Amino acid sequence: MVSEYTRKRRFDITREPPETGTRSKRKAAGEALSFAIQKHDASHLHYDLRLELDGTLKSWAVPKGPSLDPAHKRLAVQVEDHPLAYASFEGRIPEGQYGAGEVIVWDRGIWQPHGDPRKGYEAGKLEFTLIGEKLNGEWALVRTRLKGSGNRKQWLLIKRSDDAARPVDEFDITVERPDSVLSDATLSRTRPARPEQPKKNTAFVHTLSPQLATLIDRPPPGDWLYEIKYDGYRILTCIHAGEVRLLSRTGNDWTARMQRLAKALARLGLEDSWLDGEVVVLDRDGLPDFQALQRAFDEHSDAQIVYYLFDAPWLNGDDLRKQPLQARREALAQVLEGQRSKLIRFSAGFAASHHDIVESARAMGLEGVIGKRAGSLYQGKRSADWIKLKCRLAQEFVIVGYTPPEGSRSGFGALLLAVNDARAAGLVYAGRVGSGFDGKTLRQLKQQLDALQRDSSPLCKPLSRELSRDVHWVEPQLVAEVQFAEWTRDALLRQASFIGLRTDKPAAQVLREVARRAALPLVDEAQPDSSEQATKACVAGVAISHPERVIDPQSGVSKAVLAQFYLAIADRLLAELSKRPVALLRCPQGIEGEQFFQKHAQRLSIPNITQLDASLDPGHAPLLQIDNRAALAGVVQMGGVELHTWGATSDRIETPDRLIFDLDPDPALPWCSMIEATQMLLAVLDELGLQAFLKTSGGKGMHLIVPLARHTGWDQVKRFGKAVAEFMSRQLPERFSATAGPQNRVGRIFIDYLRNTRGGTTVSAWSVRARPGLPVSVPVGRDELATLSSARQWHVGNLAEHLRDLDEDPWAGYHNRQRITQAMWRQLGIDD
């Protein structure tokens, strides 16, 4: 018999999960039951509450969403059961399909029924506790006698009075916390609620910040609208009280520089409006020519300047910023339709799939493309809803000096370039550019440079004598746009070519542009290289066979890329591995193939790895140790992915130098429970006088590392770890378990102290995990804990960006000086 859920949907059109044909196995008594609340922007914005019961999701539509105020009972209309897989569904349900609109997971976690949930459901009164990312505490669902549409039963969702309750006029959780609880890696962000109607007769804003795009490294999947990335100047047009003003991105008034354009815009007859676009000068092929645009401004000739308009945040008195992108562009297109000026044009869309959008743009000779998320609002700031993809590398640099000309060349030889670096607290050298200049540009630019001469270098770090020979230093005020082939490992430009000066961006805002990693690519995007590199590669002197082999289909990371990743973080990783026996998780065919754990040397040796004295682990083959970069590469060559270390060093293997707690949650628990558990365990360790250091596991939980002086043996350290775990479970039995096994951590977190045994290992800090997306176990500071969104927050694709943003070592102050004392045992209730 076809269920109501299946009958209403066409799964060849919608991405909603189909039913599997049989309900999931009914959970045994005591097993955690999941819940989810999805925010659903269909014909009307509402929230869908889903409670797992008997292998399915019992579901209710809550029009106004949940309230933490017990006085506000929310109507909850029961709808058809949904499959368990629906709890993680996010995305757009296509037009014409049942429930068409956007869906996000607004909250998720576990629910704990009070009494028998089946009897309560049948009786029409469910009392339960929620443990979610947003909702917690005691709740009730009570069936009413009111008749809904059709045969739908109407219930009331009620917050019971407890510590989690709050008056709605003090805190409305649907307003204060409107976003999805899923990570960026799995979330295709949707527009927050339905777009508001245009605001009429509201006070006109006289200043407006432009929406800015985020540079990313590849086109993401999803629903995006693409436009040409123009090689020109960003201009916002303000029309108010019959006056037209043309403003640069930084708010400077450029109207006097483009009077023809201002007059053409005035002829549109618009009232209070803000228009957004870019001015360019086109070459003979109809492509933007930045140098020609710059000459037009220098020569005070605006006849050839063309204004491409792509957005209208405010139009004819209507505030459109809360309208979706398509609605704003449609309104703008209607205004421009029929206007005759050649100086004003509508920026048309660019039709191509995300798989080949950049190649299509490159074939057209474009600088790049701008992608805008369908349905996105105009936020007036840099946002992931607007992205830029470049066909060639180009960005702004600060000019800090120049070299004398050689031969017949006039003006200067090359410009010295720099970017601002927050870590260095100043300008850092980025290389030189000596091509791309014509004679006129050389003369004009030399005149500007002469007026800015200075005696000393403006760089925060002095250049070598060789690099600074014959250099004329200048005040760091001019900004140049430069095209180049790549960044070298030394963070210098290669094959740079001058494009033009930028007068619309202050020198203080010039940073090195780093492309953010797009959403993890699809499997079919991970295409192997067909060149010679596809059959052989060399990393740290180690030949990597089958370098193109994909280790993880979700991220598309290959064997060679994994080896290069480990090489890039080798300084940090080797410091953690130093002198410690190591165990390896090997995945020769990738993480979806067979995996095996290796603690000892085998017949098939690993290149460059150290084999320790066999007497350290009697009765076994030698233990392994990684001492250098070549050994890291050798591990990857032999299919290694994860690196696990002992809690002692090989030179004093019987006296551990660290105590480790692995917080292992019931998978159904929300992440906020992990944060709270970590904070509680930290508080207990602080009370004992033990300093602990944190790292994400790269899996489900957190690791707490307590460095110890080498003063006691394995049995004593394990016994102390067990005492701490049992103390926590006695104090908070509803939150913690000190007993291993899934059945003992239902709705709780197991404090795993068992790694503190001789031969026990824990995944190393900075190790990759053999899980989809290749997350990394990363050290974090205490002040970062509350900001973490997942134990898998960092992965092979985004760790480098995280490291660049680090101001200090999160494990600063790590010393092996702490001792387990008799006083600590007594504090835990044990007389040792």
N, C-alpha and C positions, 0 to 999 in steps of 0.2 A: 504494500500500500504506500502510495506516495505521500510524504509528509507535507504539511502546510508550508514549511520552510522551503522545501524543494519545489513545490508547485508554484510558488510566487517568483522564482528566479530562473534566469537563463544563464547557466554557468559558462556558455561559450561567449558571453558578452561581459558579464560582471566578473570581477576578481574575488568576489566573496568566496569563502571556502565551501565546497560542496560537502554534503553528508557522505560518510563512508559506507553507508548501507546498513551498518550495525552500530548501535550505540557503544560508546566506550565502556570498558569494564567497570562495573559498579565498585566504588571504593569501599574498602573494609571500614568497619567502625574505628574511629580514631585517626584515620588518614585525613590530611588537610584537604579542604575543599576550596577551590579558587573562586574569586569573584572578579568582575570587571565592570567598569562603567564607561560607556562610549558616548562621546559627544557627537551628535548626528545632525548635520545641517541639511535636512531634507526639505519638504515643503514648509515645515516650521522647525526651528531649532529646538531640539530636545535632547534628553539624556536617556540612554538605555542601560538599565541596571540588569546585570546577568549574574546569577548564582548557580554554581555547579551543584547538581543533584542527580543521582542515578545516571551518570554518564552523559548528561546533557546540560545545557545552560537554560535554566528557567529565566524568562526574560520579561521585563516590564519597561514600558516607555514612561519616563518621568518628564512631563512637559517643562517644568520650571527648574528641574535639577534638584539635587539633594540640598538640604539646609542643615546647618549645625545647631539651629535654634529649635528646641523641643516644642516651642509654641507654633512653629510653622510646619504643619503636616502637609506633605507633598502628595498630590495625586499620582498614582502609579498604575497605568493601564497595562494589564497583562497581555502579552503578545505570544506568538508561537515560540516554541523551544528552538534554540540555536545549537549547532554543534560546538563542541569544546574549542575547536580551532578558531572559532569566531572571536574569542576573547582577545586575540592579538591582531585582529584585522584593522588596518588603517588604509585609507585611500579614498578614491572617488568611485561611487556607484554611478554608472553612466546614465545619461538622460534617457527616459523611456523605460527604465528598469524600476522595479519596486524599490522604494526608498531612495530614489536618485538624489545624490548630493555627497558631501564630504563627511568622512568618519574619522575621528581620532580616538585613541584610547586615553580617556581623561583620568582614570584611576584603575588600579588593579592591586590584587593582594590575595589574602585568604579570608574566609568567613567561618566563624565557629558557632554553629547552632547551639542554642540552649535547649537541651533535651533532644528528642527524636525529631529530625527535620521533616521527615515524611509525614508524621502525624501532624506536626504543626502546619505543614503546607496544606494537607487535606482539610484541616480544621479552619484554615483561613487566618492563622495567626503564627507568624514566624518571629521568634525572638532570637537575636544573634549578635555576635561581636564582629566588627570589621577591623582588620589589620591591613591597612592599605598605605599607598604613598601619600594620599590626601585625607581619606576618611578613616577614622579610628573610633573605638569606643562601642557603646551599646546602641543597637538599632532595633526597629520592629517593622514588619510588613503586616498590615491588618486588612483583610478583605472586607469591603463594604457591601451594602445591599443595593448600592446604586447600579443602574444598568448602563453599560457603556454601549458604543456603537456595535451593532451585530451581537455576537455572543461574547464579546470581550469583557472580562471581569475587571472591576476597578478595585484597587487597593489603595492604602495610604502608607507612604514611607515616612516613618517617624523617628526622630533622634531622641533617645532617652537622655534624661538628665544625668550627666557624669562629668568628669574632668575635661572631656573633649568637646562638650557642648559650649556654644558661644552665641550670644544674641546676634540676630541677623543685621541689626543696625550698627553693630560693632565690627562684624566680620562676615562678609558674604563670600563663601569659598568659591563659588562659581565665577565670581567677578575677580577676586584676588588671585586665583590660581586657574586661569583659563586654558592652559596649554596641555599638550600630551605628556604622558609620563614615560613614553618610549624614548630610547636613545636616538641620537641623530643618525646612527648607523642603520636603523631600521625604520625611521620615520620619514615619510614624505609629507612635509609640513603642509598643512591645509590652512585656508583662511580662517581666522578666528571668528566664528559665528557668521551669520548671514550679513551681507553688506547693508549698511544703513542707507536709508533713502537720502538723496542729496539734501544738504542742509541749506534751506533758503532763508534769506533775510538775516543771516548771522553776520556778526561783525567781520568785515573783510580783514585778512591778515596782511600786514605791510612788509613783513619779512618771511622768507620761506627757505628752508634748507633743502637742497636737492637730494633725491634718492640716489645712493651710490651703489655700485656693483662690487661684488667680491670676486677676486681672481681665483679661479679653480683650475685644476690640472687636466680635467677631461669632462666631456659632456655627461651629465647625470641622466639616468632614466627618469621617467615621469612626464608630467604634462607641462611643457615649457613653450613659450612663444619666443622666437628668435628674430633679431633685427641686426642690421649692419652696425659694426662698431666703427663710428666715423673718426677719422683722423683730423680732428679739429678742436674747437673750443666749446665747452659746455656753456650754454647761455639760458638763463631763466628770464622770461618776459613777464613783467608786472604791468597790468593795465588797470588803471583806477582813475576815476573822475576825468576821463578823456585824455589822460597822460599815459604814454607808453615809455617804460624804462627797460633797458636791456642790461641784465646783471650777470657778472661772471659767477663762477661756482663759489667764490669766496665773498660775494656780495658787492664787488666793485662795480660802479656804474659805467658801462661801456656804450651808452646810448650815443654819445657824441662821435664815437668811432664808427658807428653803423647807422647813419641818419637815414639812408635810403631804406634800410630794412625797417627802421622804426616807423617810417611813413607808410610802408606797405602793411605793417601790422595794424596801424591805426585805421586803415581802410577796411579792415575786417568788421569794424563796427561793434566790437565786443565791449561789454561792460566789465565790471569787476572780474578779473581773470588772472590766473597764473598759468603760463605755458612753459613747457620744458622741451629743450632740444639742443642741437649742436650746429654751430656755424662752420662751414667749410668753403674751400675753393676747389672746384673740380678741374681735373686735367683733361686732355683731349679724349681720353677713354672713359670719361665720366666718373673717375675715381677721385676720392679726396686727396689733395696734395697739400701737406702741412706747410712746406716751405713757401708755396705760393700764397697760402693764407697769411703767413707771417709777413711776407713782402707787401701784401695788400695793406696790412695794418701799418707797417713801417712807412709806406708811401702815401698813407691817408687816402687810399683808393678802395672804396667799398662796393664798387659796381658789380664785382664778380662774386661777392660773398653770398652764399646760399644758406638758408636756415632750414634744417631738417627738424621738424617737430615730431616728437614721439609720445608726449604725455600732456595731460591737462589736469593738474591737481585741483584747479579752481576754474570754473567756466561760467561766464555770464551770471555771476552772483551765487552760483551753486558750489558748495564745498564738496568736491568729488573724491577727497583723499580716502574716505572709507568705502568708496565704490571699488569693485573688482577691476583689475587691469583692463579686461576686454571692454567693460562699460565706459571707462574713461577714454580709451582709444577710439571707440565708436563715436562718442560724442565729439571728440576732436576732429575725426574724419568728416563728420557732417558739417562742422563749422568751416572746414577748409574746402569742402566740395564746391566747385564753381568759382572759387577765387582765381584771379587771372595773373597775379604777380608770379614772375619766374624766380623771385627771391625766397619764396616760402613754399615748402614742400612737406608732404606727409611722409614720415618714415614707414614704409610698407614692411610687412612681415616677411620672413625668410623661411621658405618651406623646405624642410629636410628633417630626417629622423636624427635622434641623438647619436646614432651610430656613426653617421658620416657628415655631421654638421660642419666640423672644422675643415674636413677635406673639401667640402663644397665651397666654403668661404675662401679657402686657399686657391682653389681653381678659378675663382672669380677675381683674384688679385686683391682681396680685402685684408685689412690689418687684423681683423678678428670679428667676432660676433658677440652680441649681448643677448643673454637669455633671461627671460622674465617668467617667473612662476605664474601659471594661469590662476586667475582669481586673487592674486596678491594685491595688497593695499599700498598706498603711497605713504611711506613712513617718514620720509625726509631724513634718512640716515643710511649708513652702510648696512646692508642686509643680505642674508643668504637668499632672499627672494629675487634679487637681481644678481646675475653672475656674468663674468666676462671670460671669454675664451680667446686666446691670442693665437694667430697663425704664425707669428714670429715674435721673438722676445724683444720687448721694447719697454722702457720706463724712463722716468725723470731722474736726473742726477744733479747734484750741486757742483758747480765749477769752482775749484779751489786753486787753480793755477794753470800755467801754460808753459810750453817750451819754445825756444826760438825757432824760426823757420830755417829750413835748409835748402840749398840750391836756389832755384829760381822762384821758390814759393815766397809769398809776401804774408804779412800779418803775424802768424805764429805757426808752430809745427803741430802740436797736439794739445788738447785740453786735458788737464788732470781732473778726475771726477771723484766724487765721494757721496756717501749716503749717511744719514743720521742713524746711530746705533744706541739704543737705550742702555744696553749693558755696558758699553764703553763710555757712555755719558758724553757723546760728542760725535764728530764726523770721522768716519773711517774711510780709508782709501779704497776705491773700487776699480781703478784702472785708468786707461787713457783712450781718447778717441782722436784720430788724425785724418779721417776720411769723411766724405759727405759734404764738404764745404765747396762753394764756388768762390770766385774772386771777390765778389761784392760782399758775401757773407764774411769772408776773412777780414776785409777792411772794416766793416761795421762792428763786428764783434771785437776786433782789436781795440777800437776806440773805447768801447765799453769797459774792456779789461784794463786799459791804461788808467781809467778813472778810479779803479778799485784796488790799485797796487798796494801791497803791504810787505813788510820786511820778513815776517815769520810765517811759518806754516799754520793754517787754521785746523789741521788735523789733530785729533787727540793723541795719536801715536805717531812719532816721527818716522819718516821713510828712511830707507837705507841711503847711504851716500851715493850709491849708484843710481837709485831711482830719483833722488832729489837734485842730481847734477844739472845745473843751468836752468832750474825751474824758477819762474817768476810767480810768486804767490799773490793771490788776490783775495779780497774780502768775499766770504761765501754768500753771495746774494743772487747771482744769476743761476737759473735752472735750465738745464738742457735736456731735451728728449733725445734718447740714443737708442738705436736698434743694434742688436748684437746676436752672436751665434749661441753663446752659452756662458754660464758662470763656471769658472775653474774651481778646483778644490780649494784654492787659496782665496776664494771669494773675489776674483778679479774677472773683468770682462774679457771676452775673446771675440775678435773680428768685429769691433764696434764701428758704427757709422752714425755720424751726426744727422739728426732730422731737423731740429730747430730749437729755438729758445721758447720756454714756456713762461708766460707772464701771468698765468692764472693760478699758479700754485706757489706758495711761499717756500723758501728754501728749508725752513724749519720743519716742514711737513714731508720732506722727501725721505722715504725709507726704502730699503730693499723690498721689492714686491715678492712675496712668496705665495705660490699657488696653493690654495687649500685643496686637500684631497676631496674629490667629489664623493658622492654616495658610492658605496662599494660596487664595483662593476659586475655585470652579469658574467656568467661562466663563458658565454660565447665571445666575450670581448677579450679574453685572455689568449690571444693568438700567439703561437710560437714564432720566433724569428726564423726566417728562412735562410739567413746568411750563414757564413762559416761559424759564427758565434753560437748557432743553434746546436752544433755538435761538440764544441769544446769551448771552455772558458778557463781563465786562471784568476784566482782570488788569493791574495797573500802567498803567492808562489805555489798554490795547490791547484792541480788540474781538476776542474769540476766537470764531470761527465754528465751528459743530458741536462745542460744548464737550462734548457727551455721547459723542462718538466714542471708542470703546475703543482705546487705543493698544496695550495688551498684554492679550490674553485671559486669561492665567494669573493676573495680579494684579487684573484688572478696572479698572486705572487709565485714566481718561479723559483727553482732551486738556486740559480745564480743570484737572483735578487735577495733571497734569504741569506746567502753567504755574504753578500755585500752589505746587507743590513747589520749583521753581526760584526763585520769589520768596522762599520761606521761608529758603533757604540762600544768598540773593544776596550777602550780605556776604562770605562765604567764597569763593564761586564767582567773583565779580567781582575779588577780589584776585588770584586765580590767572589770570584772563583779561586782567588789566590790561595794556594797550598791546601785546598779542600778536596777530599775525594769527591768525585762527581759521578752521577748516574745519568744516563741518557734515555730519552724517549725517542725511538727511531721510527720513522714512517717512510720506508724506501719508495713506496708508490704514492706518497702524498697522504694527507691526514684522513682521507676517506678510505684508504687502503688498510692493510694490516699494520698494527702498531705493536711494538714490543719494547720492554724496559730492560736496559743493559746496565749492570752495576760493575761488571768485571770484564777484564780483557777476554777476547774470544780469538778463535783461530784466524778470523778475517780482521786484520789489524786496521786501526784508524790512523790515518796519516798524522804524524807529528804529536800525537797524544802521549802523555807520560804514563808509563805503567809503574805503579808503586811497588815497594817491597812486598812480596807475597806474605811475609810474616805478619803484616798488619791485619790481615783477615784470614787466619789459618783455615785450611781446608777448601779454599776457593782460589780461582785464578786471581791475578793481581788486580787491585783496585785501580781506577783511572783518575787522572788529574789533567786539567787544562791550564797550561802556563803561558801560552802565547797566541798571537793572531793566527798563525798557520794551523795550530791545533783546532781553533774555532772553525776555520774553513774546512779542515779535515773532517770534523764532526758532520757538517752539512753535506759534504761529499758522500759520506756513508749513510745519508738519510736522516741524520739527527735533526730534531726540531727543538725539543725541550731539554734544559739543563737543570739537574737537581743536585743540591749539595748536602753534604753531611753538616752536622752541627759542631764539628770539631775540625781542626787542621791536621794534616797528615803527620806533622812533626810531634804532635801531642794528642794522638788520636783517642786516648782513654779519658781525657778531661775536656768535656765540651766547653765551648766558649760562647754559647748562646742558648737561650731558652726560647722556644718557639710555640706560639699559639696560632692555630689555624681555625678561623671562625667559619664553620661549614653550615650553611642555612638549609632549612627545608626549601626546595626550589620554588615553592608557591609563595614564600614570604616576599613582601615588597622590599626594595632596596633601602628604604628609610629605616627598616628594622635592623639592617646590617650596620648602618651608621650609628644608630642608638646603641647597639650591642658593643660596638668598638669603643664608643665613648664610655660605656659602663665598665668594660674591662680595663681600659686605661685608668679610670678613676680608682679602681681597686689596686692596680699596680702602683699608682702614685701613692696611695695610702700605705702600701708596703715599703715605699721608698725605692722602687725600682723604675728606672727610666726605660721606656719602651719606644721602639721605632716602628713605623708603619710602612706597609706596601700593599698595593692591590695584588690579588692573587692571579689576575688575568683570567680567572674562572668565575666563581660565584661569590667569593667572600673576600675577607681581609686577613692579612698576616700581621701579627705583632711579634717583633723580635726584641728580646731582652738580652743585651750583651753582658757576658759574665767574665769575671776573672777565672782562669783555669785552676779552680780550687777544689773541685769535687768530681765524682764520677757520674757515669750515665744513670745508674739506678737512682741516685739521690736527685738529680735534675728532673728525671721523669716523675719521680714521686712528688716533687714540689709542684710541677706543672699540673699533676692530677689533683693535688690539694687545692690549687687555685680554681680549677675547673669545677670541682665539687662544691667549693665555697660559693661560687657564682650560682650554681644550680640549686643550692639550698636556699640562697637568698631570693632568687627569682626563678622558681621552678617553671613558671608559665613562659619564660623567655629562653632559658638555657637548659642544655642537657650535657652531662659529663659522660654519657654512655654512648658508645659507637653504635651505628646501625640506623638505617632510614626509619625504622619503626620507633626509634627513641627520640627523633628530632621533629616529629610531626608538629608543625606550627611553631617550632623552636629552632634554636641555633646550637649546634654541637660544638663545644669548645674542644677541639682536637689537640690533645697534648701528647699523643702517641708518637709523634715524630721525634720526640726527645729520647730516642732509644739508640743504642749502638747499631749503626747500619741504617737507621732511619734517615730519610732525606726530605727536603722541601724544595720546591721549585725556586731557583735562584732569582734574586732581583735582576731585572733586565733580560730575563729569559723570555723567549717567545713561547706561547702555549699552542699546542696542536689542536686548535678549535677553530671553527669557522670565523674568518676575518683575521686570524692570527693575532689575537690580543697579546699584550706584553705585561709581565709582572713589574710594576713600577713603584719605587720608593716615593712616599709622599710625606709632607710635613703635617703636623697636627692641625695647623691653621687651614690646611687644604681639605681636611676630612669632611667637613660639612658641605663642601662644594662638589664632592664627587657624585657622579651620576650612575656609576656602574663599576664593577670590578674589572670590566673589559673596556674601560674608558679610553685607554691608549692601545694602539695596535701598530703593526709594522708601517702602516701608511701615514700615521699622524704623530708618531713619537718624536720625530725630528723637530717638528714645529713646537711641541711641548718643551723640549730641551732648550730651544732658542729663547723661550719665554721665561725660563727659570732664572731667578735673581740670585739664588743661593742653593747650596746643597741641602736637600730636605733631611739628610741624615748627618748634618753637621753636628759635631760633638759626640759621635759614636766612639766609645772607648770600652775596652774589655777590662773594666775595673770593679764591677759590681759583684757582691757576694750574697749568697743566700744565708741569712742569719737565723739564730734561734728565735729572735724576736719576731721575725716574719712568720715562722711556723706557729708561734703562739697566737699571732693576729688571725691566723686562719683556723684557729681552734684545735691545733694539734700540738701536743707536747712531744717534741722529737727527742 
